[in-house]
């Protein structure tokens, strides 16, 4: 009852003037707040109606007996954790307590470090190599709170690693993986031998507030936060160290729906996405943060061997001062080249780890570099085979080394508003670009609406062999028998029964070649009696040429395939004695070839956020003409001529054959608003599907929308649910399930994906 009461959300009154990004931030704030309220209500229900009250277990109390005089309190602390019941708090009181690790936490507990308490790791050569300190995996409702300190004594570890290169450091001081309902508040975490806090795996509903995370600069790999998972809120934290202040993205677990706000950052490599991004990062909001003396400010880093899809990334209301190298730095080459341009910038084949960047918004940002040593006010450098798309700079003011441009390399759809400044000058002054298409500089008060129409055609040719074998038995009988004078007309009956076995085999090499021509038209309204119209045409050379050897076999058996009774007359003269019986057998072979051409016409409307629709139905129609001669025993022949028109949608199986599985990778835009147009869902399909279904449910699993797709789908595929199907849904939280049927009739469904709808 309480969950339902508080999980509902509604917009505040008179919200028409609130910008969309702020609506997203407000929604996510309410989202996390309502979950915390529900958790608090649950806690009080437990207290007042449960069989027992939550307890506070002090690690210094008997029988645990931790002591500030002890050389290692790990056994005492672990015993206290093991004794905690659901809802209990394990308390580290004021004082300094040495401990080894790992201390393994469990679900439904709070680990509290009190004000005046220091929980200190044992020093190098005493702490177990490569062991975690505070550890939890696959937990739920786990909290680490207080106002005390966790100290890693990292200086000796850093010196040892820098001199030997041998990795024996504890991976992280706090390590939580695959956990749901994580709360971190109030504590200070300092001088970790390596990473400070890692929240990895498929963690969800993570809240961190009021933390202080610090280490010396420089100190190797001392990230403040490493984050993977879904629904993460980091706020009111101070982080300063020797590596990434916050790092998002990984190789196997996606990261989505992350808010980082009201935080301050000191030394370090910046607020970073990457270097591993195979699983993707989406729906990130960084709001109202301050950077001071950071090496990089906002940083995106990946490589062709570790890239993925990263989109819907918004950074707003940010101040950066004294940035050592680059306030903005995007590079799809990792390790980052020591100097730009990189040495491997030639176009390469698109692979499963090609890095993609799209829908990046930088708004209301003021940045300046250090007095000396800085490289550039900003550089964004994608790979040539996957240009970054839809980049918006709105009211961004950056000051960098004199005479150095803010650069874009390999980009499509960059917009820089009239309120932006680079070294005090209004763009396009001090803006450089290479292979960046058209950069839009809308005048203040003007409208600038880029549109694009793309026509994509591909031709697929195959030789199709059709083989049909029929075995037929024909028996003719005539009665009566005897002597007839004069001539007599007799009636006979013939029964023909056939049992055909039909085998269709499709073999051939399919070579689809994709090409696209994009016409981009930019129009602006008249400003001070001046009208500017710019027309650009971009021709894409083929982005993809693929060759597949496809084979399929369909066998049909019909028993009987045909039973027919024929009647007729026979005229005899003289004496006739006749009992007729004949068996006819024959083989029919039909061959045909056809050329299959499929034309697909996607329409693209491009206005910061592109909307794309695509439809194509591959089919082949061919005519079969067969001439079949049957030989009968004891005597007789006949010839048939048959003409058929056949339409085939080939059943295709990739060779070698693979299993069938559907995995959902990405839904975008998410959060979704009706103004965004259609809702796209990307899936990875192992094997080949002939039909796909996407259903959207409420949190009570009531189905509210459905869309079906038919065709041939394999590998990475994107499906678009029209805006008419989802644009009318109320604001709230939903779940989308994608399922399909393979060409062999197998079924598969991906895990439900959470969808947030705003209005």
C-alpha positions in Angstrom: 0.0 0.0 0.0 2.7 2.5 0.9 4.8 1.6 -2.1 1.9 2.3 -4.5 1.1 5.6 -2.7 4.6 7.0 -2.9 5.9 5.6 -6.2 3.4 7.7 -8.3 4.9 10.9 -9.7 3.3 14.0 -11.2 4.6 17.2 -12.6 4.4 20.4 -10.5 1.9 23.1 -11.5 2.8 25.8 -14.0 5.8 23.8 -15.4 5.4 24.8 -19.0 8.4 27.1 -18.8 10.7 24.5 -17.3 13.3 23.3 -19.8 13.2 19.6 -20.8 16.5 18.8 -19.3 15.4 20.2 -15.9 12.3 18.1 -16.2 14.4 15.0 -16.5 16.5 16.0 -13.5 13.4 16.7 -11.5 11.9 13.5 -12.5 15.0 11.5 -11.5 15.1 13.4 -8.2 11.6 12.4 -7.4 12.3 8.9 -8.6 15.1 8.4 -6.1 13.3 10.4 -3.4 10.2 8.3 -3.6 12.2 5.1 -3.4 13.9 6.4 -0.2 10.6 7.4 1.3 9.2 3.9 0.5 12.3 2.4 2.2 11.8 4.6 5.3 8.2 3.6 5.5 9.1 0.0 5.2 11.6 0.4 8.0 9.1 1.9 10.4 6.5 -0.7 9.5 9.1 -3.3 10.4 9.9 -1.6 13.7 6.3 -1.2 14.9 4.8 -4.4 13.5 7.8 -6.8 13.4 8.6 -9.4 15.9 11.9 -7.7 17.0 13.5 -4.3 16.9 16.6 -3.4 14.8 19.8 -3.5 16.9 23.1 -1.6 17.0 26.0 -4.0 17.3 29.2 -2.2 18.5 32.3 -4.0 17.3 34.0 -3.3 20.7 31.3 -5.1 22.7 31.5 -8.7 23.8 31.8 -11.2 22.2 33.4 -9.3 19.3 35.9 -7.3 21.4 37.5 -5.1 18.7 40.1 -2.8 20.2 42.2 0.2 19.2 45.1 -1.7 20.6 44.6 -4.7 18.4 47.0 -5.3 15.5 44.2 -6.6 13.3 40.4 -6.4 14.0 39.2 -8.1 10.9 37.9 -11.2 12.8 36.0 -9.1 15.4 34.4 -6.9 12.7 33.4 -9.9 10.6 31.9 -11.7 13.6 29.8 -8.6 14.3 28.6 -8.5 10.7 27.8 -12.2 10.8 25.7 -11.6 13.9 23.6 -8.8 12.4 20.0 -9.6 11.8 17.9 -7.9 9.1 17.8 -4.2 9.7 20.7 -4.1 12.2 23.6 -1.6 12.3 27.2 -2.7 12.8 28.9 0.3 14.5 32.6 1.3 14.4 32.8 3.7 17.3 35.2 6.6 17.8 38.9 5.6 17.8 41.3 4.1 15.3 40.9 0.5 14.4 43.3 -1.5 12.2 41.9 -4.2 10.0 42.8 -6.6 7.3 40.3 -7.7 4.7 38.0 -8.6 3.2 35.2 -7.6 5.5 32.3 -9.3 3.8 28.9 -7.5 4.2 25.5 -8.9 3.8 22.0 -7.8 2.8 19.6 -5.6 4.9 22.3 -4.1 7.1 24.0 -0.8 7.8 27.7 -0.5 8.3 28.3 2.7 10.3 31.6 4.5 10.9 30.9 7.0 13.7 32.2 10.5 14.0 35.7 10.4 15.4 36.2 6.8 14.1 39.0 5.8 11.7 38.8 2.3 10.1 42.3 1.9 8.8 43.6 -0.8 6.4 46.7 -2.7 7.5 49.8 -1.4 5.7 51.5 -2.9 2.7 53.2 -6.3 3.5 50.7 -6.9 6.2 47.4 -6.6 4.3 46.7 -9.6 2.1 47.8 -8.9 -1.6 44.9 -8.3 -4.0 42.2 -8.6 -1.3 39.3 -6.2 -1.0 38.7 -4.2 2.2 34.9 -3.7 2.5 33.2 -6.2 0.2 29.7 -7.2 -1.0 28.3 -9.0 -3.9 24.7 -9.6 -5.1 23.3 -7.9 -1.9 20.2 -5.9 -1.4 19.4 -2.9 0.9 23.0 -2.4 2.0 24.2 0.9 3.6 27.6 2.3 4.6 27.0 5.5 6.6 28.4 7.8 9.3 30.8 10.7 9.7 34.1 8.8 10.2 37.1 7.9 8.0 38.3 4.9 6.1 42.0 5.2 5.6 43.9 3.0 3.0 47.5 4.0 3.9 48.2 4.0 0.2 51.5 5.9 -0.1 53.8 2.8 0.2 51.6 0.9 -2.2 51.8 3.6 -4.8 55.6 3.8 -4.5 55.9 0.0 -4.8 53.7 -0.1 -7.9 55.5 2.8 -9.6 58.9 1.2 -9.0 58.2 -2.5 -9.7 55.1 -2.4 -12.0 53.9 -5.5 -10.0 50.2 -5.3 -9.2 49.5 -6.6 -5.7 47.4 -3.7 -4.4 43.9 -4.3 -2.9 41.6 -3.6 -5.9 39.3 -1.2 -4.0 38.5 -0.1 -0.4 34.8 -0.4 -1.0 33.7 -2.9 -3.6 30.0 -3.7 -4.3 28.9 -5.7 -7.3 25.5 -6.6 -8.5 23.8 -5.0 -5.5 20.4 -3.4 -5.4 19.5 -0.6 -3.0 22.9 0.8 -2.1 23.3 3.9 0.2 26.6 5.6 0.9 26.5 8.8 3.0 28.7 11.0 5.1 32.0 9.1 5.4 35.5 10.1 4.2 37.5 7.6 2.1 41.1 8.5 1.7 44.5 7.3 0.4 43.3 4.0 -1.1 46.1 1.8 -2.5 44.1 1.6 -5.8 40.4 2.4 -6.5 38.5 4.0 -3.7 34.9 3.0 -4.3 33.7 0.6 -7.0 30.0 -0.1 -7.6 30.0 -2.6 -10.5 28.1 -5.3 -12.2 24.4 -4.9 -12.6 24.0 -2.7 -9.5 20.8 -0.6 -9.3 19.2 2.1 -7.2 22.4 3.5 -5.9 22.5 6.7 -3.8 25.7 8.4 -2.5 25.7 11.8 -0.8 28.1 13.9 1.3 31.2 11.8 0.7 34.8 13.0 0.8 37.1 10.9 -1.4 40.8 12.1 -1.5 44.2 10.9 -2.5 47.5 12.6 -3.3 48.3 13.9 -6.8 49.7 12.0 -8.6 48.9 8.6 -7.3 48.3 5.6 -9.7 44.8 4.4 -10.5 43.2 6.0 -7.4 39.8 6.6 -9.0 37.2 8.1 -6.7 34.1 6.3 -8.0 33.9 3.5 -10.6 30.3 3.0 -11.6 28.3 0.4 -13.6 24.6 -0.2 -13.3 21.2 1.5 -13.5 19.5 4.3 -11.5 22.5 6.0 -9.8 22.5 9.3 -8.0 25.7 10.9 -6.7 25.3 14.3 -5.1 27.1 16.7 -2.7 30.4 14.9 -2.8 34.0 16.2 -2.9 36.5 14.0 -4.9 40.2 14.7 -5.5 42.8 12.1 -6.4 45.3 10.7 -8.8 43.1 9.3 -11.5 39.4 9.6 -12.7 37.4 11.5 -10.1 34.4 9.5 -11.4 34.6 6.8 -14.1 31.6 5.3 -15.9 31.3 2.4 -18.4 32.6 -1.1 -18.7 33.1 -4.0 -21.0 30.2 -6.3 -20.0 27.6 -4.4 -17.9 25.7 -1.3 -19.3 25.5 1.9 -17.4 22.3 4.0 -17.6 20.2 6.6 -15.8 23.0 8.3 -13.9 22.7 11.7 -12.2 25.8 13.5 -10.8 25.0 16.8 -9.2 26.2 19.5 -6.8 29.7 17.9 -6.6 33.2 19.5 -6.4 36.3 17.9 -8.0 39.9 18.7 -7.4 42.9 16.9 -8.9 42.6 13.9 -11.1 42.0 12.8 -14.7 38.5 14.3 -14.8 34.9 13.0 -14.9 35.3 10.2 -17.4 33.4 7.8 -19.6 35.7 4.9 -20.5 38.3 3.6 -21.4 36.0 0.4 -21.7 32.6 1.2 -23.2 31.6 -2.0 -24.9 28.4 -2.3 -22.8 27.5 1.4 -23.4 26.7 4.5 -21.3 23.4 6.2 -21.7 21.1 8.8 -20.1 23.7 10.7 -18.0 23.1 14.0 -16.4 25.9 16.0 -14.8 24.5 19.2 -13.2 25.8 22.0 -11.1 29.4 20.7 -10.5 32.7 22.5 -10.0 36.2 21.5 -11.3 39.3 23.1 -9.9 42.8 22.1 -11.0 41.7 18.8 -12.7 44.0 17.4 -15.4 41.0 17.0 -17.7 37.5 18.3 -17.1 34.8 16.4 -19.0 36.5 13.4 -20.6 35.3 10.7 -23.0 37.9 7.9 -23.8 37.6 4.6 -25.6 39.2 2.7 -28.5 38.3 0.6 -31.6 39.0 -2.5 -29.5 36.8 -1.5 -26.6 34.1 0.8 -27.9 30.3 0.7 -27.7 27.2 2.9 -28.0 27.2 6.0 -25.8 24.4 8.4 -26.1 22.1 10.9 -24.3 24.9 12.6 -22.3 24.1 16.0 -20.8 26.4 18.3 -18.9 25.1 21.6 -17.6 25.6 24.4 -15.1 29.3 23.6 -14.7 32.3 25.8 -13.7 35.9 24.6 -14.5 39.0 26.6 -13.5 42.8 25.8 -13.8 42.3 22.7 -16.0 45.8 21.3 -16.7 45.3 20.0 -20.2 41.8 19.9 -21.8 38.5 21.1 -20.3 36.7 18.9 -22.9 38.4 15.9 -24.3 36.8 13.2 -26.5 39.0 10.6 -28.1 38.1 7.2 -29.6 41.7 6.1 -29.5 43.0 4.4 -26.3 45.6 4.6 -24.9 45.3 8.3 -25.7 48.0 9.4 -28.1 50.7 11.4 -26.6 50.2 14.0 -29.3 47.4 14.7 -31.7 46.6 13.8 -34.4 46.6 10.1 -33.7 48.7 7.8 -35.9 45.8 5.4 -36.7 43.1 7.7 -38.0 42.4 5.9 -41.3 39.0 4.4 -41.9 38.7 0.9 -40.6 35.9 -1.8 -40.8 33.0 -1.4 -38.5 33.1 -4.1 -35.8 31.2 -5.0 -32.7 33.6 -2.8 -30.7 33.5 0.3 -32.9 32.9 3.4 -30.6 29.8 5.5 -31.2 29.0 8.8 -29.6 25.7 10.6 -30.0 23.4 13.2 -28.4 25.9 15.0 -26.3 24.7 18.3 -24.8 27.1 20.9 -23.2 25.0 23.8 -21.7 25.8 26.7 -19.4 29.4 25.8 -18.9 32.3 28.2 -18.1 35.8 26.7 -18.3 39.4 28.0 -18.3 42.8 26.3 -18.4 45.8 26.6 -16.2 48.2 29.5 -16.9 50.8 27.1 -18.4 51.0 23.6 -19.8 47.4 23.5 -21.2 46.9 21.9 -24.6 43.6 23.2 -25.9 40.2 24.7 -24.9 38.7 21.4 -26.1 38.9 18.7 -28.7 36.4 16.0 -29.7 37.8 13.3 -32.0 35.8 10.3 -33.1 36.8 7.6 -35.6 36.2 8.1 -39.3 34.0 5.0 -39.7 31.6 6.1 -36.9 31.4 9.9 -36.7 29.9 11.3 -33.5 26.4 12.7 -34.1 24.1 15.4 -32.7 26.5 17.5 -30.6 25.1 20.7 -29.0 27.1 23.5 -27.3 24.8 26.0 -25.7 26.1 29.0 -23.8 29.6 27.4 -23.4 32.4 29.9 -22.6 35.9 28.4 -22.6 39.3 30.1 -22.4 42.3 28.1 -23.5 45.9 28.5 -24.7 46.1 31.5 -27.0 45.6 30.8 -30.7 44.4 27.2 -30.2 41.0 26.2 -31.7 38.2 24.2 -30.1 38.2 21.3 -32.6 35.8 18.7 -33.9 37.0 15.7 -36.0 34.6 13.2 -37.7 31.3 14.6 -36.6 27.8 15.0 -38.0 25.2 17.5 -36.7 27.2 19.9 -34.5 25.4 23.0 -33.3 27.1 25.9 -31.5 24.7 28.6 -30.3 25.3 32.3 -30.5 26.0 32.6 -26.7 29.1 30.4 -26.9 32.6 32.0 -26.7 36.1 30.6 -27.3 38.8 32.8 -25.9 36.2 35.6 -25.8 35.3 35.4 -29.5 32.0 34.3 -30.9 32.1 31.1 -33.0 33.0 30.2 -35.7 36.2 32.2 -34.7 38.6 29.8 -32.9 36.6 26.7 -34.0 38.3 24.2 -36.2 36.9 21.1 -37.8 38.0 18.1 -40.0 35.4 15.8 -41.6 32.7 17.5 -39.5 30.1 18.0 -42.2 28.2 21.3 -41.5 28.6 23.0 -38.2 25.5 25.1 -37.4 25.9 28.6 -35.9 22.3 29.8 -35.4 22.0 33.5 -34.9 20.4 34.6 -31.7 16.7 34.8 -32.2 16.7 32.8 -35.4 15.5 29.3 -36.2 17.8 26.8 -37.7 16.1 23.5 -38.7 18.4 21.0 -40.5 16.5 18.3 -42.4 17.8 15.2 -44.1 16.3 12.7 -46.4 18.2 9.4 -47.0 17.4 6.8 -49.7 19.1 3.5 -49.3 18.9 0.8 -51.9 20.5 -2.6 -51.9 20.3 -5.5 -54.3 20.6 -9.2 -53.3 21.1 -11.9 -55.9 20.8 -15.6 -55.4 20.5 -18.8 -57.4 17.6 -20.9 -56.1 17.3 -24.6 -56.9 13.9 -26.2 -56.5 13.7 -30.1 -56.5 10.4 -32.0 -56.5 10.1 -35.8 -56.6 6.8 -37.6 -57.0 6.1 -41.3 -56.8 2.7 -42.2 -58.3 0.9 -45.5 -58.5 -1.8 -45.8 -61.2 -4.2 -48.8 -61.4 -6.7 -49.2 -64.2 -9.4 -51.9 -64.2 -12.1 -52.6 -66.8 -15.1 -54.9 -66.4 -16.8 -57.2 -67.5 -14.8 -59.9 -69.3 -16.0 -62.2 -72.0 -17.1 -62.4 -75.7 -19.0 -59.4 -77.1 -20.8 -59.4 -80.5 -21.3 -56.9 -82.0 -19.1 -54.2 -80.7 -19.7 -53.3 -77.0 -18.9 -50.1 -75.1 -17.6 -50.7 -71.6 -17.1 -48.3 -68.7 -13.8 -48.3 -66.8 -12.5 -46.7 -63.6 -8.9 -45.5 -63.0 -7.6 -44.6 -59.5 -4.4 -42.7 -59.2 -2.8 -42.2 -55.8 0.4 -40.2 -55.4 2.6 -39.6 -52.4 4.9 -36.6 -53.2 7.9 -35.6 -51.2 8.9 -32.0 -51.8 12.3 -30.7 -51.0 13.1 -27.0 -51.4 16.8 -26.1 -51.1 18.0 -22.5 -51.3 21.7 -22.0 -51.9 23.7 -19.0 -53.0 25.9 -16.2 -52.0 24.1 -13.0 -51.0 26.2 -9.8 -51.4 24.2 -6.8 -50.2 25.8 -3.4 -51.0 24.5 -0.4 -49.1 24.9 3.1 -50.3 23.3 6.4 -49.1 23.0 9.9 -50.4 22.0 12.5 -47.8 20.7 15.9 -48.8 21.0 18.4 -45.8 19.1 21.7 -46.1 19.6 24.4 -43.5 17.3 27.4 -43.4 17.4 30.5 -41.2 14.8 33.3 -40.7 15.5 36.8 -41.8 17.7 38.7 -39.2 18.1 42.4 -39.7 17.0 42.1 -43.4 19.5 39.4 -44.1 18.5 35.9 -45.0 21.0 33.0 -45.1 20.2 29.7 -46.8 22.8 27.0 -46.8 22.4 23.8 -48.8 24.9 20.9 -48.4 25.0 17.5 -50.0 26.8 14.7 -48.4 27.4 11.5 -50.2 28.3 8.4 -48.1 30.5 5.8 -49.7 29.2 2.4 -48.7 29.5 2.0 -44.9 28.8 -1.7 -45.1 29.4 -4.4 -47.6 28.7 -7.8 -46.3 28.8 -11.3 -47.8 26.9 -14.1 -46.3 26.5 -17.7 -47.5 23.0 -18.7 -46.7 21.5 -22.1 -46.9 18.1 -23.5 -46.0 16.1 -26.7 -46.5 12.3 -27.1 -46.1 10.8 -30.6 -46.5 7.1 -31.2 -47.0 5.5 -34.6 -46.9 2.0 -35.2 -48.0 0.4 -38.7 -47.6 -1.6 -39.1 -49.7 -0.9 -36.1 -51.9 -3.6 -36.9 -54.4 -6.4 -39.5 -54.8 -8.4 -39.2 -58.0 -11.0 -41.3 -59.7 -11.4 -41.1 -63.5 -14.2 -42.6 -65.6 -14.4 -43.1 -69.3 -15.5 -45.5 -72.1 -13.8 -48.2 -74.1 -15.1 -49.7 -77.3 -14.4 -53.4 -78.1 -15.1 -55.5 -81.2 -15.0 -59.2 -81.2 -14.0 -61.3 -78.3 -12.3 -59.5 -75.5 -10.9 -60.9 -72.3 -9.4 -58.0 -70.2 -8.2 -57.5 -66.7 -6.1 -54.5 -66.8 -3.6 -53.5 -64.1 -0.7 -51.1 -64.6 1.7 -49.3 -62.3 3.2 -46.0 -63.4 6.2 -44.4 -61.7 8.1 -41.3 -62.6 10.4 -38.6 -61.4 9.8 -34.9 -61.8 12.6 -32.4 -61.4 12.1 -28.6 -61.5 14.8 -26.0 -61.5 14.5 -22.3 -61.5 16.6 -19.2 -60.9 15.6 -15.7 -59.9 17.1 -12.3 -59.1 15.8 -10.7 -55.9 15.8 -6.9 -55.5 14.8 -5.2 -52.3 14.5 -1.4 -52.1 14.4 0.1 -48.6 13.4 3.7 -48.1 14.1 5.1 -44.7 12.9 8.7 -43.9 15.0 10.7 -41.5 13.9 13.9 -39.8 16.8 15.6 -38.1 16.4 18.3 -35.4 19.1 17.7 -32.8 17.6 14.3 -32.1 17.2 12.3 -35.4 14.2 10.0 -35.9 14.6 7.3 -38.4 12.2 4.7 -39.8 13.0 1.8 -42.1 11.0 -0.8 -43.9 11.9 -3.5 -46.3 10.3 -6.8 -47.1 12.7 -9.2 -49.0 10.9 -11.7 -51.3 11.5 -13.4 -54.6 8.9 -14.3 -57.2 9.8 -16.7 -60.0 8.0 -18.9 -62.6 8.4 -22.7 -62.7 7.9 -24.5 -66.0 8.3 -28.3 -65.9 8.0 -31.0 -68.6 7.7 -34.4 -67.0 7.6 -37.8 -68.7 6.3 -40.9 -66.8 7.1 -44.4 -67.9 4.6 -47.1 -66.9 4.9 -50.8 -66.4 3.9 -53.0 -68.1 3.4 -50.5 -71.0 2.6 -46.9 -71.4 3.9 -43.3 -71.3 2.5 -39.9 -70.7 3.8 -36.4 -70.7 2.7 -33.4 -68.6 3.5 -29.7 -68.9 3.0 -27.6 -65.8 3.5 -23.9 -65.2 3.4 -22.3 -61.7 4.2 -18.9 -60.3 5.8 -19.1 -56.8 6.6 -16.4 -54.3 9.1 -17.4 -51.7 10.3 -15.5 -48.6 13.3 -17.7 -48.0 14.0 -19.3 -44.7 17.6 -18.4 -44.0 20.0 -20.1 -41.7 23.5 -18.7 -41.3 26.1 -21.3 -41.7 27.5 -22.5 -39.4 24.2 -22.7 -37.6 24.0 -20.9 -34.3 21.6 -21.0 -31.4 18.8 -18.5 -31.0 18.8 -15.8 -28.3 17.6 -12.2 -28.0 19.4 -9.8 -25.7 18.2 -6.2 -25.3 21.1 -3.7 -25.4 19.6 -0.3 -25.4 16.4 1.7 -25.4 16.5 5.3 -26.5 15.6 8.1 -25.8 15.2 7.1 -22.2 13.8 9.0 -20.3 11.2 9.3 -23.1 9.0 12.3 -23.9 6.2 12.5 -26.5 8.1 15.2 -28.3 11.0 12.8 -28.9 9.1 11.0 -31.7 9.4 7.2 -31.9 11.0 5.0 -29.3 13.9 2.9 -30.5 15.0 -0.4 -29.0 18.2 -2.1 -30.0 18.7 -5.8 -29.6 21.4 -8.3 -30.3 20.0 -11.4 -32.1 22.0 -14.6 -32.1 20.7 -16.7 -35.0 18.0 -15.4 -37.3 14.5 -14.2 -36.3 11.5 -14.0 -38.6 9.3 -12.1 -36.2 9.9 -9.7 -33.3 7.4 -8.4 -30.8 7.9 -5.5 -28.3 5.5 -5.1 -25.5 5.4 -2.3 -22.9 4.0 -3.0 -19.4 3.3 -0.9 -16.3 5.1 -1.6 -13.0 2.0 -3.9 -12.3 2.8 -5.7 -15.5 -0.4 -4.5 -17.3 0.3 -4.4 -21.0 -0.2 -0.9 -22.4 1.5 -1.0 -25.9 2.6 -3.5 -28.4 4.4 -3.4 -31.8 5.2 -6.4 -34.1 7.9 -6.7 -36.8 8.3 -9.4 -39.5 11.2 -10.0 -41.8 14.7 -11.5 -41.4 16.6 -10.1 -38.4 20.1 -11.1 -37.2 23.0 -9.5 -35.3 22.6 -5.9 -34.0 19.1 -4.8 -35.0 17.1 -1.6 -34.1 13.3 -1.5 -33.9 11.3 1.7 -33.7 7.9 1.9 -31.9 5.9 4.7 -33.5 5.2 7.8 -31.4 1.5 7.0 -31.8 1.9 3.9 -29.7 3.9 5.4 -26.8 3.3 9.1 -27.0 0.0 8.9 -25.1 1.2 7.0 -22.1 1.2 8.7 -18.8 4.4 9.8 -17.1 5.9 7.1 -14.9 8.0 3.9 -14.9 7.3 1.1 -17.4 9.0 -2.1 -18.5 9.6 -3.1 -22.2 10.1 -6.8 -23.2 11.4 -7.7 -26.6 10.8 -11.3 -27.8 11.0 -13.2 -31.1 10.6 -16.4 -33.0 13.4 -17.8 -35.1 13.2 -19.2 -38.6 13.3 -22.7 -37.0 10.3 -21.9 -34.7 12.4 -21.3 -31.6 11.4 -18.6 -29.1 13.5 -16.2 -27.1 12.9 -13.1 -24.9 15.2 -10.6 -23.4 15.1 -9.5 -19.8 12.7 -6.6 -19.2 14.2 -3.1 -19.7 13.1 -0.2 -17.6 11.6 2.8 -19.4 11.0 6.2 -17.9 8.3 8.4 -19.6 8.1 12.1 -18.9 5.4 14.5 -19.9 
